[in-house]
Amino acid sequence: MSDQSGIDDETDKALSISAGLKLMIIRRSSVLVLLQWKKQAVMISVLLLMAATVNATDKSRIFDLQECLDIALKQSPVIKAAGLDMEASRESLRSSKGALLPRFDLNAAYMKENQAIPYIPAESVTIPPKFSDEVYSWNAYLRIPVYEGGRLTSLVAFAELEKNIQSARIAFTEQELVANIMNTFNKLLQLAELKKANIMSVEALERQRGNTELLVKAGRAANVELLRIGVQLAGERQNLIKTGEAINRTRNLLAFFMGIDAHEISDVSGSLGIRAGIKEQDVGAFIKSRPDIVILAERVKQAGKKVDIADARRYPSVGLVGNYGNKAGVGAEDRKEVWEAGIVASINIFDGEITASDIRREQALQKKAQEELRLAESKARTEIENALSFFREAQQRLEVAQKALDQSGEALRIEGLKYETGAGTITDVLLAQSSMSFAHANYYQALYDNNAAIVEYQRATGTIEVKQ
């Protein structure tokens, strides 16, 4: 029996060990399955992220100047807002013209009274009035304006001037937008060239550092020269970062003017070249055709029409009227046809000086509009003269910057050869490298200023070409 119980104990131990091993295998399998699921989930997330990145990247592309202008003229909120103002002015003109036409109204009414009233008056001694506490009526009313002292025609003229103003405002907005797009686009081109110059400077300093390390190992240069190169290299790398961030900010500004998201612009294409010069002409004709001057000139005319509208209130208002309808009492019984026609005239006799005060107010506003126009013309003349001055200055600076850039390149080459032969110092090389970086920055800034001065002259003269 003891042997049998021992065998049973061993059997139970073996079974428990076997069950434990199975349980461990099952747990391990579960862990492996869980790990596989996690890996698959991670892979799916990575693929989705890559797909999202690809989709976001697909939306961004390279724009040239004309594409930027085309998109801005179609999508910019300021252009759309100006277009809606134009649409509103057209509707206002239709409304003012409609006031010249006859007016026809159809009216219907039901009145419940607390007591019977005569809804049809007595026609004679033998035909008494008709009473009812419920009155049904309808009538058609016609009025034809005959004379309003010129008020209605002045309102039409005022609306036509407003339409002209909104048309000029659209032209002004488009020219301002095109000028901003061109300047911002050119700034991006300038910064791109400056970034290339920064990269070239960094690469040149890195090569110089490598050469100096060899000289230090050979005992021909001191460690302090490596430190000097490192300091200037760090400065050039900082300039590179600064230029990159300036590019990002300018790209965001370009997207703002275009009315799109900044992520849609990956880069711009084109070259910042020297544009054709400016021919100095008589600025008088330019001033008269500037959209903002046209707007103010139309405002002066509008102010005159407002004076006419206020003055028209002193004259009679005459119109032809006609009214036809029916009236009935309880249950719509005893229906009676009623009509009338005639001429209605009214004239103001006394209104407490309201009309006279309104006339004087509009006359004062008319004089104010005239002075604002005169001020704007003087300002426009100054802007044109200043634009010409800026252009002449930009041309001179561009010539000087071009010569300085050529000289800085040659000076750097000479100082590099002198240092390699032992006839110069690393300080001279670094100064030459710094001068060349400064010359690059000055040249591209002068080139940008030259283009910006031309754009400013075109904006000041109102001659910016808008292509749609």
C-alpha positions in Angstrom: 0.0 0.0 0.0 2.8 2.3 0.8 4.5 1.6 -2.5 1.2 2.2 -4.2 0.7 5.6 -2.4 4.2 6.6 -3.3 3.6 5.8 -6.9 0.4 7.9 -6.8 2.3 10.8 -5.2 4.9 10.7 -7.9 2.2 10.5 -10.5 0.4 13.5 -9.0 3.7 15.5 -9.0 4.3 14.5 -12.6 0.9 15.6 -13.6 1.2 18.9 -11.8 4.5 19.6 -13.4 3.1 18.7 -16.8 0.1 21.1 -16.1 2.5 23.8 -15.0 4.6 23.4 -18.1 1.4 23.6 -20.3 0.3 26.7 -18.4 3.7 28.3 -18.9 3.6 27.4 -22.6 0.1 28.9 -22.9 1.2 32.1 -21.1 4.3 32.4 -23.2 2.3 31.9 -26.4 -0.2 34.6 -25.2 2.7 37.0 -24.6 4.1 36.2 -28.0 0.8 36.8 -29.7 0.3 40.1 -27.7 3.8 41.2 -28.8 3.0 40.4 -32.4 -0.2 42.4 -32.2 1.7 45.3 -30.7 4.3 45.2 -33.4 1.5 45.1 -36.1 -0.2 48.0 -34.4 3.0 50.0 -34.4 3.6 49.2 -38.0 0.1 50.3 -39.0 0.5 53.5 -37.0 3.8 54.2 -38.8 2.3 53.5 -42.2 -0.7 55.8 -41.4 1.7 58.5 -40.3 3.8 58.1 -43.4 0.6 58.3 -45.6 -0.5 61.4 -43.8 2.9 62.9 -44.3 2.9 62.0 -47.9 -0.6 63.6 -48.3 0.5 66.7 -46.5 3.6 66.9 -48.7 1.6 66.4 -51.9 -0.4 69.5 -51.1 2.8 71.7 -51.0 4.5 72.7 -54.2 6.8 75.2 -55.7 5.2 78.5 -57.0 6.5 81.0 -59.5 5.5 84.7 -59.3 2.7 84.5 -61.8 1.1 81.6 -60.1 1.2 83.5 -56.8 -0.4 86.5 -58.4 -3.2 84.4 -60.1 -4.1 82.6 -56.9 -4.0 85.8 -54.8 -6.4 87.6 -57.2 -8.8 84.7 -57.0 -8.6 83.6 -53.4 -7.4 86.6 -51.3 -10.1 87.7 -48.8 -9.5 91.3 -49.5 -10.2 90.8 -53.2 -13.4 88.9 -52.4 -14.5 91.5 -49.9 -14.0 94.3 -52.6 -16.0 92.2 -55.1 -18.9 92.0 -52.6 -18.8 95.7 -52.1 -19.1 96.1 -55.8 -22.1 93.8 -55.9 -23.7 95.7 -53.2 -23.2 99.0 -55.0 -24.8 97.5 -58.2 -27.9 96.5 -56.2 -28.1 100.0 -54.6 -28.1 101.5 -58.1 -31.0 99.2 -59.1 -32.9 100.2 -56.0 -32.4 104.0 -56.6 -33.5 103.6 -60.3 -36.6 101.6 -59.1 -37.7 104.6 -57.1 -38.3 106.5 -60.4 -40.9 103.9 -61.5 -44.6 103.7 -60.4 -45.3 101.9 -57.1 -48.1 99.3 -56.9 -49.3 97.8 -53.6 -52.0 95.3 -52.9 -53.5 95.3 -49.4 -56.0 93.2 -47.5 -57.3 93.5 -44.0 -59.8 92.1 -41.5 -60.8 94.2 -38.4 -62.8 93.1 -35.4 -64.3 96.0 -33.5 -65.9 96.1 -30.0 -68.9 97.8 -31.5 -70.5 98.2 -34.9 -68.9 100.9 -37.0 -69.9 102.4 -40.4 -67.7 100.6 -42.8 -69.7 102.2 -45.7 -70.7 105.8 -45.3 -74.2 107.1 -46.1 -74.6 107.8 -49.8 -77.6 110.0 -49.5 -80.4 110.8 -47.1 -82.3 107.8 -48.3 -79.3 105.4 -48.3 -78.0 105.1 -44.8 -74.5 103.9 -43.8 -73.8 100.2 -43.2 -72.6 99.1 -39.8 -70.7 96.1 -38.7 -68.3 95.0 -35.9 -66.4 93.0 -38.5 -64.9 94.7 -41.5 -63.3 92.9 -44.5 -61.4 95.0 -47.1 -58.9 94.9 -49.9 -57.5 97.5 -52.1 -54.9 98.1 -54.9 -52.8 101.3 -54.5 -50.8 103.0 -57.3 -48.5 106.0 -57.0 -46.6 107.5 -59.8 -43.9 110.1 -58.9 -44.2 113.3 -60.9 -41.9 115.8 -59.2 -39.6 115.4 -56.2 -37.4 118.4 -56.6 -34.6 116.4 -58.2 -34.2 114.1 -55.2 -34.8 110.8 -57.0 -32.5 111.6 -59.9 -29.8 112.8 -57.4 -30.1 109.5 -55.6 -29.6 107.6 -58.9 -26.5 109.7 -59.6 -25.2 109.1 -56.1 -25.6 105.4 -56.5 -23.8 105.5 -59.9 -20.9 107.3 -58.3 -20.8 104.7 -55.5 -20.5 102.0 -58.2 -17.6 103.9 -59.8 -15.9 104.2 -56.4 -16.2 100.5 -55.7 -14.8 99.7 -59.2 -11.8 102.0 -58.4 -11.5 100.4 -55.0 -11.2 97.0 -56.6 -8.4 98.3 -58.9 -6.7 99.9 -55.9 -6.9 96.7 -53.8 -5.6 94.6 -56.7 -2.6 96.9 -57.2 -1.8 97.0 -53.5 -2.0 93.2 -53.4 0.1 92.7 -56.5 2.8 95.1 -55.0 2.8 93.2 -51.7 3.0 89.8 -53.5 5.9 91.0 -55.7 7.9 92.4 -52.8 7.3 89.4 -50.6 8.2 87.0 -53.5 11.4 88.9 -54.2 12.3 88.9 -50.5 12.0 85.1 -50.6 14.4 85.0 -53.6 16.8 87.4 -51.8 16.8 85.2 -48.6 17.3 82.1 -50.7 20.4 83.6 -52.3 21.6 84.8 -48.9 21.1 81.2 -47.5 23.3 79.9 -50.3 26.0 82.4 -49.4 25.7 81.4 -45.7 26.1 77.8 -46.6 29.1 78.5 -48.8 30.7 80.5 -45.9 30.1 77.7 -43.5 31.6 75.1 -45.9 34.6 77.4 -46.5 35.2 77.8 -42.8 34.9 74.1 -42.3 37.5 73.5 -45.0 39.7 76.1 -43.4 39.4 74.5 -40.0 40.4 71.1 -41.6 43.5 72.7 -43.2 44.4 74.5 -39.9 44.1 71.2 -38.0 46.7 69.7 -40.3 48.9 72.7 -39.8 48.5 72.5 -36.0 49.5 68.8 -36.1 52.5 69.7 -38.3 53.5 72.4 -35.8 53.0 75.2 -38.3 50.0 76.8 -36.5 48.8 77.4 -32.9 45.7 76.0 -31.3 44.4 79.5 -30.8 43.9 79.7 -34.6 41.5 76.8 -34.4 39.6 78.5 -31.7 39.3 81.7 -33.8 37.9 79.6 -36.7 35.5 77.9 -34.4 34.1 81.2 -33.1 33.5 82.5 -36.6 32.1 79.2 -37.8 29.6 79.3 -35.0 28.6 82.8 -36.0 28.1 81.8 -39.6 26.0 78.8 -38.6 23.9 81.2 -36.5 23.5 83.4 -39.5 22.4 80.4 -41.5 19.7 79.5 -38.9 18.6 83.2 -38.8 18.2 83.2 -42.6 16.2 80.0 -42.5 13.8 81.3 -40.0 13.4 84.6 -42.0 12.5 82.4 -45.0 9.8 80.7 -43.0 8.3 83.9 -41.8 8.4 85.4 -45.3 6.8 82.3 -46.7 4.0 82.6 -44.1 3.5 86.3 -45.2 3.3 85.3 -48.9 0.7 82.6 -48.0 -1.3 85.3 -46.1 -1.4 87.6 -49.1 -2.3 84.7 -51.4 -5.2 83.6 -49.1 -3.9 80.0 -48.8 -2.3 77.9 -46.0 1.5 78.3 -45.5 2.0 74.5 -45.7 0.9 74.6 -49.4 4.1 76.5 -50.3 7.2 74.4 -50.3 9.4 76.9 -52.1 9.4 79.5 -54.9 11.1 79.5 -58.2 12.7 82.4 -60.1 15.7 84.6 -60.0 16.2 88.0 -58.4 17.6 89.8 -61.4 18.0 93.5 -62.3 14.8 94.8 -63.7 14.5 97.5 -66.3 14.9 101.1 -65.1 12.3 103.8 -64.7 11.6 106.5 -67.2 10.9 109.8 -65.5 7.7 111.3 -66.8 5.2 114.1 -65.9 3.6 112.9 -62.7 0.4 115.0 -63.2 -1.3 112.4 -65.5 -0.3 109.6 -63.2 -1.8 111.3 -60.1 -5.2 111.8 -61.8 -5.4 108.1 -62.8 -4.4 106.6 -59.5 -7.3 104.5 -58.1 -7.2 106.1 -54.7 -7.3 109.5 -56.2 -10.2 108.5 -58.5 -12.0 107.3 -55.4 -11.6 110.6 -53.6 -12.6 112.6 -56.7 -15.8 110.5 -56.9 -16.4 111.2 -53.2 -16.3 114.9 -53.9 -19.0 114.4 -56.6 -21.0 112.3 -54.2 -20.8 115.0 -51.6 -22.3 117.4 -54.2 -25.1 115.0 -54.8 -25.8 114.8 -51.1 -26.2 118.6 -51.1 -28.7 118.3 -53.9 -30.6 115.6 -52.1 -30.9 117.7 -48.9 -31.8 120.8 -50.9 -34.6 118.9 -52.7 -36.5 118.6 -49.5 -37.3 122.4 -49.8 -39.4 121.7 -53.0 -42.8 120.2 -53.4 -43.4 116.5 -53.8 -46.0 115.7 -56.4 -47.4 112.3 -57.4 -50.4 110.7 -59.2 -52.3 108.2 -57.0 -55.0 105.7 -57.5 -56.8 103.4 -55.1 -59.3 100.6 -55.9 -60.8 98.1 -53.5 -63.8 96.5 -51.8 -65.2 96.7 -48.2 -67.7 94.2 -46.6 -69.3 93.6 -43.2 -70.3 90.5 -41.3 -70.0 87.4 -43.4 -68.6 89.5 -46.3 -72.1 90.7 -47.0 -73.1 94.0 -48.4 -69.8 94.3 -50.3 -69.2 97.8 -51.6 -66.7 98.9 -54.3 -64.6 101.9 -53.4 -62.0 103.7 -55.5 -60.3 107.1 -55.7 -57.7 108.8 -58.0 -56.0 112.1 -58.0 -52.9 114.2 -57.5 -51.1 114.4 -54.1 -48.7 117.2 -53.4 -46.9 118.2 -50.2 -44.4 120.9 -49.4 -42.6 121.6 -46.2 -43.4 125.0 -44.6 -41.6 124.8 -41.3 -39.5 122.1 -39.8 -37.4 123.9 -37.2 -34.5 124.6 -39.5 -33.9 120.8 -39.9 -33.6 121.0 -43.7 -31.5 124.1 -43.7 -29.1 122.6 -41.1 -28.9 119.4 -43.2 -28.0 121.4 -46.3 -25.2 123.3 -44.4 -23.9 120.1 -43.0 -23.7 118.4 -46.4 -22.0 121.6 -47.8 -19.4 121.4 -45.1 -18.8 117.7 -45.8 -18.4 118.6 -49.5 -15.7 121.1 -48.7 -14.0 118.5 -46.5 -14.0 116.0 -49.3 -12.4 118.6 -51.6 -9.7 119.2 -49.1 -9.1 115.5 -48.6 -8.7 115.2 -52.4 -6.2 118.0 -52.5 -4.3 116.5 -49.7 -4.2 113.1 -51.3 -3.0 114.6 -54.6 -0.2 116.3 -52.8 0.7 113.1 -51.0 0.6 111.1 -54.2 3.0 113.6 -55.8 5.4 113.3 -52.9 5.2 109.4 -53.0 6.1 109.5 -56.7 9.0 111.8 -56.2 10.2 109.7 -53.2 9.9 106.5 -55.2 12.1 108.0 -57.9 14.6 109.1 -55.2 14.7 105.6 -53.7 15.2 104.1 -57.1 18.2 106.3 -57.9 19.7 105.5 -54.5 19.1 101.8 -54.9 20.8 101.8 -58.3 23.9 103.5 -56.8 24.0 101.1 -53.9 23.6 98.1 -56.2 26.6 99.2 -58.3 28.7 99.7 -55.1 27.6 96.4 -53.7 28.5 94.6 -56.9 32.0 96.0 -56.9 32.4 95.2 -53.1 31.3 91.6 -53.8 33.9 91.1 -56.5 36.6 92.7 -54.4 35.8 90.6 -51.4 36.0 87.4 -53.4 39.4 88.3 -54.7 40.7 89.4 -51.3 39.6 86.1 -49.7 41.4 84.2 -52.4 44.6 86.2 -51.9 44.5 85.9 -48.1 43.9 82.1 -48.4 47.0 81.7 -50.5 49.1 83.9 -48.2 48.1 81.8 -45.2 48.9 78.5 -46.9 52.4 79.8 -47.8 53.0 81.2 -44.3 53.0 84.8 -45.5 49.6 85.6 -43.8 47.7 85.0 -40.6 44.5 83.2 -39.9 43.1 86.5 -38.6 43.5 88.0 -42.1 41.7 85.0 -43.6 38.9 85.2 -41.2 38.5 88.9 -41.8 38.4 88.4 -45.5 35.8 85.6 -45.1 33.7 87.9 -42.9 34.0 90.7 -45.4 32.8 88.4 -48.2 29.8 87.2 -46.2 28.9 90.9 -45.5 29.4 91.7 -49.2 27.0 88.9 -50.2 24.4 90.1 -47.8 24.8 93.7 -48.9 24.6 92.8 -52.6 21.4 90.8 -52.4 19.8 93.4 -50.1 20.7 96.1 -52.7 19.3 93.9 -55.5 16.1 93.5 -53.5 15.9 97.2 -52.8 16.3 98.0 -56.5 13.4 95.8 -57.4 11.3 97.1 -54.5 11.9 100.7 -55.6 10.6 99.9 -59.1 7.5 98.2 -57.6 7.0 101.2 -55.3 7.2 103.6 -58.3 4.6 101.6 -60.1 2.4 101.6 -57.1 2.8 105.3 -56.5 1.9 106.0 -60.1 -0.9 103.5 -60.3 0.7 101.7 -63.2 1.1 98.2 -61.7 -0.1 95.7 -64.3 -2.8 93.3 -63.0 -3.2 90.2 -65.1 -6.1 87.9 -64.5 
